């Protein structure tokens, strides 16, 4: 212990003795450690931090499988059969995402909520922080008119007043009694079948009961044949202790097979898939986070290599001191231990500074993080992040200190003593060169990865979405069914609102649709073509379903390819009509004229036949990453929705319309909330947020890595030139010209650079294939990207060696030889 304290004091004295060296090394490491800490805090929150539920590893999502093996939501009757027949779960709970118009206690607002089975919170194992959650009897009599609030909504809307328990709130113009407040850490994100989306998590929960669906509680009657066709429920289950997800899947597949035989009209060719809850929440975000963590880790490795080079140069300057200590009886292990202590002390100090920088930069990082990333509320400095920073700092200290310690502890004893300190450590130059080659190679890997991601982002942004986003304001209106129970009242309000909006100053045109592009809804209907026999169960043709108003296509700039647009005359009581997009027209009527053809939507035998009156251009409803789907558009005056999304094209800045739009809605119904008010350009940007986040950070890390590699190479060339001062002086005395010396030194540097570029190309070939899933429209081994960026690295390294090479040409031969 005494030796350790003595070595620690000596290390502190040596670092304080050279403040310039210490400051450069400290700042270099602190920046690398802070970046790693900040990125790991996000990775930790998303991938490692425990979920806010009891024993979350036993929670799974249970999805139905369509005939093409894609995940889908579940029909209520199937859910009840699963719950009755399965013995793999302690409990199965169902929920569906619902939006509520919350009135009273302030301005009306649209609140994201969930309709859940009575055992939902029991399955999750999370009791209420105040009050109680739903009981198994919820749904009987008036007990279903109860609501549980999230902690955030309770604090924001009701000021955190405990007296809200027992009070009544109005949801969709229906009274609900507040019975519970959930804990602050509890959240239940919006969950889609294909991946997790953390946007707009539910802020309140109500018992699952609808006008046509009985309560989904344990006491539900088992006569479920009348409501097996509608898939809209999401199911979460808690496995029994000792039951694995694989075992439960096999048991559930047996149940699915039994239901397919019993109900072939709805369950044929369907299946079941279980997904662990954490995997469901993380979705395809996991690959993005691992790419980022690997990229920032490479930056830290390059920073360590630079500091190792600094320590090698400093050890060379201390060679006489270390040699004398060896001559006086110090062991090689003692010298190594002393030098490693210095490096570890420096690294720990850099870790502390890096932690402070990470805390300071966390807010800036979160502004770049796409909001769809799950569990962003859990990002912070917990014990796991602190342990990561500590271990990173210790590992960094050992990593950059080990090679200098090994070299410095084996000096040329006879040479140093004979030359009075002029000897050098064996292999020191080779070690510094090897470190620089590694730095350049890692910089090449990062730079090519960033180049591919940036090209991929550019390709995404270049994809034609099928509409014009500039100058357009969008918003959503939801109508409570109790206030607007029939189509006539809904149609009247939508039409009046459009008339008021179109009359606003600066509005060119306005329209509405059930689901705007990038709006997040996903409504499908089964399509039957006239003259074709009905499809067998499981083989139906599904198409995207939209309800539109006159003026919608003109407002969004969607071209009309054939026929005519929707007009105000297409209303109830007239011929039922429909427009289709080009993808549907090509798929359903290849080589035929679609105009005048008739189709039917839905599997009900009494569904009306619709006449095709027009074909419109394709729209990428989900953004550049999703292919165009077949879609149909029916007039809003012939089939309305309780929710609809509006768009208004402005002559100038569309945000100037916000106040006028709110006034127009309030003038028609002061209790009617509007939501999702944003420009269409903001909607497009939100879809691109994840690839932009990844490419921006990797590009930033690559630039830092290239800068560090250039600095490291320049330092090695300068050090080598100083070591060869006598040689260069002799060459110039014998007639060598400055250009000859310049080429000699540049050649030395470029050999290192080219070796690093060659290794980097090999590493990039392997690394970019691993991140192929994050690329769009560009190959993971794109030769243009590889070649151009490798050339860019060569140019940068050439510039990095130019200054020390130019300095070497100014050596005075007489001074050089006199110095030796």
N, C-alpha and C positions, 0 to 999 in steps of 0.2 A: 504493500500500500504506500509505503514511504517512497519507493522508487517511482510509483505511478504519479504521486503528487509532485515529485521533483521533475519528472519528465513533462508534466502538464505545465508547471511554471516555466520551464525552459522553452516549451513550445510557444507559450504566450509571449515570452520575451522576444523570441526570434521573429514572430509575426509582427509584433509592435516595432521591432527594429527596422523593418522594411515596409513602411505604411503604403507606399505606392504599389508594390507587388501585392500586398495583402488586400488592398482595396480592389484592384483589378480582378484578382482571383475570387474574392468574396462576391463581388457584383455579378460576375459571370455565372458562378454557381447558383446564387440566389435567384437570378432570373429563370434559370432552368428548373430549379426546385419549385419555385412559385407557380410556374406554368403547369408542371406535373401535379402539384397539389390541387390547383383549381380544377383541372380536368378530372382528376380522380374524385373530387368531391361530387361532381355530377354523376360519374360512373357509379360511385358508391350509393348515391341516393336512388338511382334507377335500378341497379343490378344487385346490390348487396344488402342495403338497409332492410331490416325486417318490415314486412307489411303490417299495417295497423290492425291486424285481426288476430284472434287466438289461434295458435298453431297453424300459421298460414300455409305450411307445406302440405297440409292435408286438404287444402281447398283446390278445386278444379272447376273449369268451365266445361259444360256438357253441351255440345253442339249436335244438331242434326247434320246429316250429309246428303247433299243432292245427288242425283244420278251421275253428275260429272265429278263427284267427290269433293266439291267445295263446301265449306262450312255454311250452315244456314241456321236461322232462328227456328223455334219449335212451336208447333201448334199446341194450344192448351190441353187438348185431350191426350196428346202424346206425352206431355209433361206429367199429367196425372197418372197415366199408365206406368211411366218410368218410376214414379215415386211409389206406386203401389206394388210393383213387381220386383224392384231391385232390392237386394240385401247387402250391397257394397257400401252404402252410404249411411252415415248417421242422420243426414237430412239433405233434401234437395229443395232449393228455393228458386222461384221464377221472378223475373222482373222485366220491365220494358221501359224504355226512355220516353218521357212525356214532357211537354212544355205546358206550363200553367200561367194563366194571367192572374197575377197576385195584386189584389186591390185592397184599399184600406191602409191606414197607417203610413200614408205617403203617396207619392206618385205611382200610378199603375205601372207595373213592369212585367216583362215576360221572364219567368224563372224556369230554368232547366230542372226537371224532377224525375222521379222514377215511380212507377206503379209496381209494387212488390207483393209477393205472397206473404202471409202473416208470419211465417217462420224465417223470413229473410235475415233479420238481425241475429236470430238464434243460430242459424247456420254459420254466419260469419263469426259468431262468438263475441260480439261487441255489444255491451249494454249501453243504455243512454247515460249521458253525464248528468242530466237533469230529467226528472220524470221517468217515463218508461217507453219502451218500444211497443210494437203491436203484439197482441196476444193471439193465441190460436183461434180464439172466438171472434177476432176482428173480421168484420164482414157480415155479421149477423145483425139484423135490424139496422139501427143508425150507427153502430160501432164502426162501420167502414168509413164514415165521414170524419176520420181523424188524420192527423198529419204529424210527422216527425221532422224537425228542422235541423239543418246542418249548423255547426257552430258558427261558421262564417256568416250565413244568412241571419242567424239570431243576433250576432253582434252588429252587423251592418244595418239591418232593417228595423230591428227592435231594440237597439242600443244595449244589448246584453241584459235586458230586464228579466229576472226570474219569474216575474209575475205574468209573463206571456203564457205560461202553462195554464191550461184551462180556458184560455181566451179563444175566440173564434176569428178565423181569417177567411177571406173569400178567394177561392181558387176556381177560375173559370166560372165565376158567378155562383159558386156553390159554397155553402158554409162548411168549414172543417175546424174541428177542435184540435188545438195544439196539445199533444200529449207527451212529447219528449224532445230533448235537445241532445244531439250526438256530441261525443268528445271532440276536442279541437283537432287531434291528430287523425280522426277518422275521415276517410274520403272513399268514395266509390266512383271510379272514373267511368266515363262513357266508353262502353266496350262494343266494338264491332266484331263480326265473325272473323274477318280476315286478319285484323291487327288491332292493337290498342290505340285509342286516341284519347288524350287527356284533356281535350278542349271541352269547355263547358261541362264540368262534372256536375252531377245532380246536387241541388241545394236543399231539396226536401223530398220526402218519401210519403206515399199514401198507400193504403191497402189496395190490392189489385182486384177491382171489380168494375165491370162495364155494363152497359145496358143489355148486351147480348151474351156476356160471358159470366158464368157464376163465379163466386169467390174461390180463389185458389188456396183454400185452407185444408187442413186434414179432414174436416168434416164434409168436404165437398161430395155431392152425390156422384155416383159413378156412371150415370147415363150421359156419356160424353160424345156419342156418335154424331150429334148435330153440329159440333164445333171442332172438328178435326182438320179442317181444310186450311185455316188461316195461320200461317207461320209468323209470329211476331214476338214470341217470348224468348228471353235469354235465361239460361239455367246455370246456377252455381251449386256445387255440391261439396259436402264435407265427407271425405272418405273415413270409413271406420278404422280404428287403430289396427295396423298390420296389413291393411289392404293397399296394394299398389295401384297406381294408375293403369298399368298394363292389365292387371287382373280385373279391375273394374271395367275396363274397356271391353274385354272378352265377354264379361257377363252382360254388359249393356248391348253388345252386338247380338247376343242371343235373343234379348228382348226385342231388338229392332227387327230381327228376322221373323219373330212370332207376330209382331204387329203388321209386317208387310203381308203375311199370309192372311191375317184376319181382316185387314183393311187395304186391299190392293188398289182401290181407287185413289188413295191419298198417300200410301206408304210404300208403294212398290219401288224397288231399286233405291231405297233410302237407307241410310245407316246412321251411326253415332260415332262421334269422336270426342275424346277427353283431352283437355289441354290444361296443364298445371297453371294455376292462377298467375304466378309470377311470369311464366313464359307468355301468357296471354297479354299481360299488361305491358311487358317489354316489347313484344311484337318484333318488327324488323329494325327497331332502334338499336338493338344490341350490337349489330355489325358496325353501325356508325360510331358508337362509343369506343369500341375496340380499336377501330382505325385511328381515331383521335388520340387514344392513350398510347398506341404504338408510335404515332408520329411525334408526340411531345416527348416520349421516352427517348427517341433517337436524338432529339435536340439536346437533351440532358447528357447523353453519351458523348456527343460532339463537344459540349461544354466541358465535360470531364477530360476529354482528350486535350483540349486547349490548356486547361489548368495543369494537367500532367506534364505538358511541354514546358510550362512556366516553372514547374518544380524541377524538371530535369536541368533547365538552364540555371536555376538557382543552386541546385546541387553541384553543378560544375563550378560555380563561383565559390562554393564552400569546400572544394575538394581538399584544400590544404588543412582546414580545420578538422575534417573528418579523418584525414590520413594521420594527423598527429594523434587524434584520439585512439585510432587503431594501434599506433605505435606505442602508446602509453598503456595498452592492455585492454581497451574496450573490445568487446566481442562484436562480431558482425550482427548478431541478433539484437544487441543493445542499440546499435546504430539504426537498424531497421525499425525497431520499436519506437525510437525517438522521432524518426522521420514520419512514420505512420501516425504517431500521436499528433504531430503538427498538422498533417493533412486532415485527420479526423476532427481536430479542434476547429480548423477552418471550415470544414464541411458542416459541422453542427452549427457554427455561427451563421453560415450561409442558409442553413435550414430554418433557423429562427427568423432571419430576415425574409426568407422566401415565404414563410408562413404569414408574416405581416403583409407582404406584397399580395399574397393570394387573397387574404381577407379584404384588402383594399380593392382588388380587381374583380372580386366575385360578382358584384353588381353589374360591372361592365360585361362580364362573361354571360350573365343571365339575360342581358338585353339581346345577345346574339342567339341564345338558345331558342329553337322553335317552340312555340307554346304547346305543340302536340306531344312533346316529350313527356312521358308520364312521370309523376311524383316529383315535379320540380319544387314543390313546397318542402320536400325533405332535404333539399340541397343545403349544406352547411358544414360546419366544423364539428364533427363528433369524434368519439374516441378512435374510430376506425381510420378517419382521415388523419388525425394526429399521429397515430401509429405508423401510417403510410409515410408521412413526412419524416418521422424519426428514422425509420428503416431506410428510406431513400437517402437521407443525409449520411447515415453511417455507411451505407453501401457506396455512395459517391466518394466519401473520404477514402475508403479502402481502394476503390477502383482507380482514382487518379493518383493515389499516393503509393501504390504498390510497386509499379515499375520504377519510379524515381528512387524509392527506398532500396530496391534490389540493386540498381545500378550504382547508387551512391555508397552502398555498403561494401562494394568490391572495387575500390580504386586501385590504380597502378601504383603501389606503395613506393617501389624503387624509383619510378619515373618522377613522382611528385617530389620526393625528398631530394633527388638529384637535380631537378630543374627548379627547385624553389617554388613549387606551386604551378609550374607550367604544364604538368601532366594532365591527361584527360581520362575520364572514365571509359572503360572498355565497352564498346557497343552503344554509348550514349547517343551518337549521331544516328545509328541505325534505329534505335528506339524512337527517337523524335520523328524520323522519316516515316516509320511504320505507323505512328499515331496520326500523322498528317494524311497518309494514304487512306487510313480508315475514316478520317473526318470527311475527306472528299467523296469517298464511296457512299457514306451515309447521306451526305448532302445530295448526291445524285439520286439516291433512292427517294428521298423526300421530294426533291424537285420534280422528278418524273411523275410521282404519285399526285402531286398538286397539279401538274400540267394536265394529267388525264381528267382529274375532277373538274378543273376549270373548263376544259373542252366539253366535258359532259354537261356542265351547267349551261354553257353557251348553246349546246344543241337543244337542251330542254327549253331554253328561252326562245329559241328560234322556231319551235314547233308552232304551227298554225292552230290556234285553239278553236277557230270557227266563229269568233265574235270579236268585236272591237271593245277593249276595256277602257280606253281613255275617255275622260269627261263624263263618267257615269256614276251616279249614286244609287245604292241598293239598300233595301230594308225589308223587314218581314213583319207581317201583321197576322195575328192569330185571333180567331173569333170564338168566344165561349159558345158551346153548343146550346146552352140554356137561353142565351139572349138571341142567338141566330140559329134557330132550330131547323129552318127550311132553306132550300136552295134560293128561293126568291129573295129573302132578306139578305143572304150572303152576297148574291149577285148584285143587288142594288147598292150595297155598301161599297163593294169593290169598284163598281162603275162610277159612283159618285166621287170616290177618292181619286180615281184616275183623272176625272174631269177637273177636280180642284188642283191636282198636281200639275197637269198640263197647262193650267191657267197661271201658274206661278211665273214671275219674271225670270228669264234666263233658261227656261225649260224648252228644249227642242221637241222632245217626244217622251212618252212614258208608256210602260206596259207592265204586265205581271205574268207570273208563271208559278206553278206549284213548286218547282225546284230550279233555282237559278244555277247556271254553270258554277261549279266549285262551291255550291251551297251546302253540301254535306248530306242531303237526303238521298235515298236510294229506293225508288218506287218502281216495282215491276208488275207487269200483267201478262197473263198467258194470251197469246194471239192465235186466232183460228182464221184461216183464209177461206172465203166462200168457194165452194166447189171441191174442197179437200176433205177427206174423212177426218174426224176428230183424232187427235194424237192419242196414243196409248199412254197410260199413267207413267210419269217419269220421263217421257220423251216430248213433252210440250215445248213449243217455241215461246220463250219469255222475252219481252221487250220492255225497254224503259217507258214509263208512263208519265205524261205531262199534261197539265191543264194550263191553257194560255188565253190571254185576252187579246183583242185587236190592238195592233201597234207594237206588240212585243218584239217580233222579228225585226221590224224597222228600227226599234230603239237599240237593240243589241247589234245591229249590223249583220244579221244572219241572212244570207241571200236566199231568195225564193227561186228555185231552179225550174219548177214546172207548176202550172196551175195557178191557183189564187190563194190569198192569205185569209185568215179568219176575219170576219166582219161583224159589226153589231147585229146584223140580221140572223146570224147563226145563234139562235137562242132556243130556249125550251119551246117545244111544240112544232119546231121546224125539222127538216130532214137532218138526221144525225150525221155529222161529217167528221173528218179527221185529216190531219196532215202527217206525213211520214218523212223521216230523214233519208238521205241518199243510201246509207248503209242498209237500212231496212228494205228500201225499194230494190236494191240490187240482190239482196238475199231472198226476198219473197217472190219477186216477179222478174227473174233474170231473163233479159231479152224481150220483156213485155212492157207495155205502157201501164204504169201504176194508176194513172188518173181514171176514176170511175170504178175501180175495183172496190170490193167490199170486204171488210174484216170484222171480227168480233173479238172483244177484249174480256178476259175472265172465263172461268170454267163453268159459270152458271148457264143452264140451258136457255134461260129467258133473257140473256144479255142481248142488247140491241145490235143490229148490224150497222156499221159505220161506213160511209162512202168516202173514199180518198179524193180530196179536192186539191191537194198540192204536195209538192216535194220541196223540202228546204235543205240547206247545206248541213253537213255534219258538224257537230259540236263535241269537243272533248269535255264531257261533263265533269270528269274528275281531274282534269289537268293533263299536262303533257305526258305523264307516266302511264296514263290509262288509255287504252285504245278506244276508238269511237264505238259506242254500242248502238244497236238498232233502237230507234225511239219513235213514239207516236205522240202527237199533240192534238188534244181535243179542245173545243172552245169552252171557255170558262162559263159562258152563259148556258151551256148544255149540261155540264157536269162540274160542280164546284167543290171546293175544299174548304175545311175550316181554317187552314193556314195557307198563305200565299206570299210569295216574295215579289217585291216591286223593284222596278228599275226606271230611272229617269236620266235622260241624256241632257247635259247642261251645256250652255254656250259659255264655256269658261270653267272656273273652278267648281267642281260639283259639291264640295263641302258647304258652299254658300247656300245650298238648297235645304240644309238640314232643318233649320228653324222653321222654314215655310212648310216643310213636310210634316213636322210635328204639330204645327198649328192646324194643318188641314185634317189630320187624323183626329185631333182633339175637338175640332168643330163638329165632326160627325158623331163621335162618341168619346166623351172625356174619360171614360174608364177603360178605353181600349189601348193596351200598350203596344209599342213597336220595339223591335229588337234587331240586332245584327245590322245596325246602321254603319255602313262603310262604303268606300268607293270600290268599284270593281278592280281597279289597279291594286288596292290593298288586298283584295281577295286573291288575285293572281300571285301577289308577293307572298302571301301566307302559304300557298301551295308549294312555292319554291323555297320556303324557309329552311327545310332540312338540308337539301343539297347545297344551298348557299352557305349555311352554317358550316357544313363539313368542308367544302372547298375553300372557304375563306380562312378557316383556322389552319388547315393543312398548308395552304399557300403561305400564310404568315410564318408558320413553323419552318417551312422550306426556305423562306428568305433569311430567317435568322440563322438557320443551319449553314446556308451558303456563305453568309457573312462571317460566321465563326470559322468555317473551313478556310476561307480566304485569309483571315487574320492569322490562323495557325500556320498556313503555308508560308505567308510572308515572314512570320517570325522564324520559322525553320531556315528559310533561305538567308535571312539576315544573320542568324547565328552561324550558319555554315560559312557564309562569306567572311565573318570575323575570324573563324577558326582557320580560314585559308588565306589570311592577310599576307603572310610571308610568301606563300606560293604565288599569289597574284602579283605581289610586288616584284618578285624575281621574273615572272613572265613579262611584265611590262618593262623591266630593265633590259630584258633580252630582245625587246622590239615588238612585243604584243601591243596591238592598238586597243583603245577603249571598246571598239565594236567587238573585238575578239573576246575580251573579258565579259562583255555584256552577253554574248551568245553562250559563253561557258556557264555563267551563273544561271541564265534563263533556261538553258538546257537541263541543268540540275533540277530546277524547280518543275519544269514541264514533265520530266520523267516521273516525278512523284505524282503530279496532277493526272497524267495519262494513266498511270497505274491505278489511281483511285477511281477515275472515270470507268475504266474497264471493269473493276470489281463492282462498281456501283451499277453498271448496266446489268450485270448478272443478278445482283441483288434485287434490282427493280423488276426484272423479268419475273422473279419468284413472288415478290411482294405485291405487285399490281394484279397478278392472277388471283391472289387471295381477296382483293377488294373489288373483283369484277362485278359483284352484285350491286355496288354503289354507282356503277357507270351507266350511262345512257347514250346510245348512238356512237360509241367509240370503243374500239377494241382495247382490252387490257394490255396488249402488246403492240399498240399502235406505233408503227415505225417512224412516222413523222414526229410524234411527240418524243419518242426516245432519242432520235437523231438530233433534233433541234435543241433539246434541252441539254443533251450531252455536250453539244458544241458550245452552248451558252456557258456551261461550267468551265470548259476549256478556256474560253475567252476571259471569264472572271478570274480564274487562277493565273492566267497570263498577266493580267493587270496586277494581281496580288504579288507576283514575283518581280514586276518591273521596277518598283521603287528600290528594294534592296539590291537588285542587279545594277541599277543606275548608280547607286551609292558605291558599289564595289568598283566601278570604273574610275572613281575619283581617288583611288588609293595612290599615295605618293610612294614610289618604290624606295626612296632613301629612308623615309620615315618608317615604312613597314619593316625593312631589313634592320634598321637601327633598333626598333622596338624588340626584335627577336634577339 
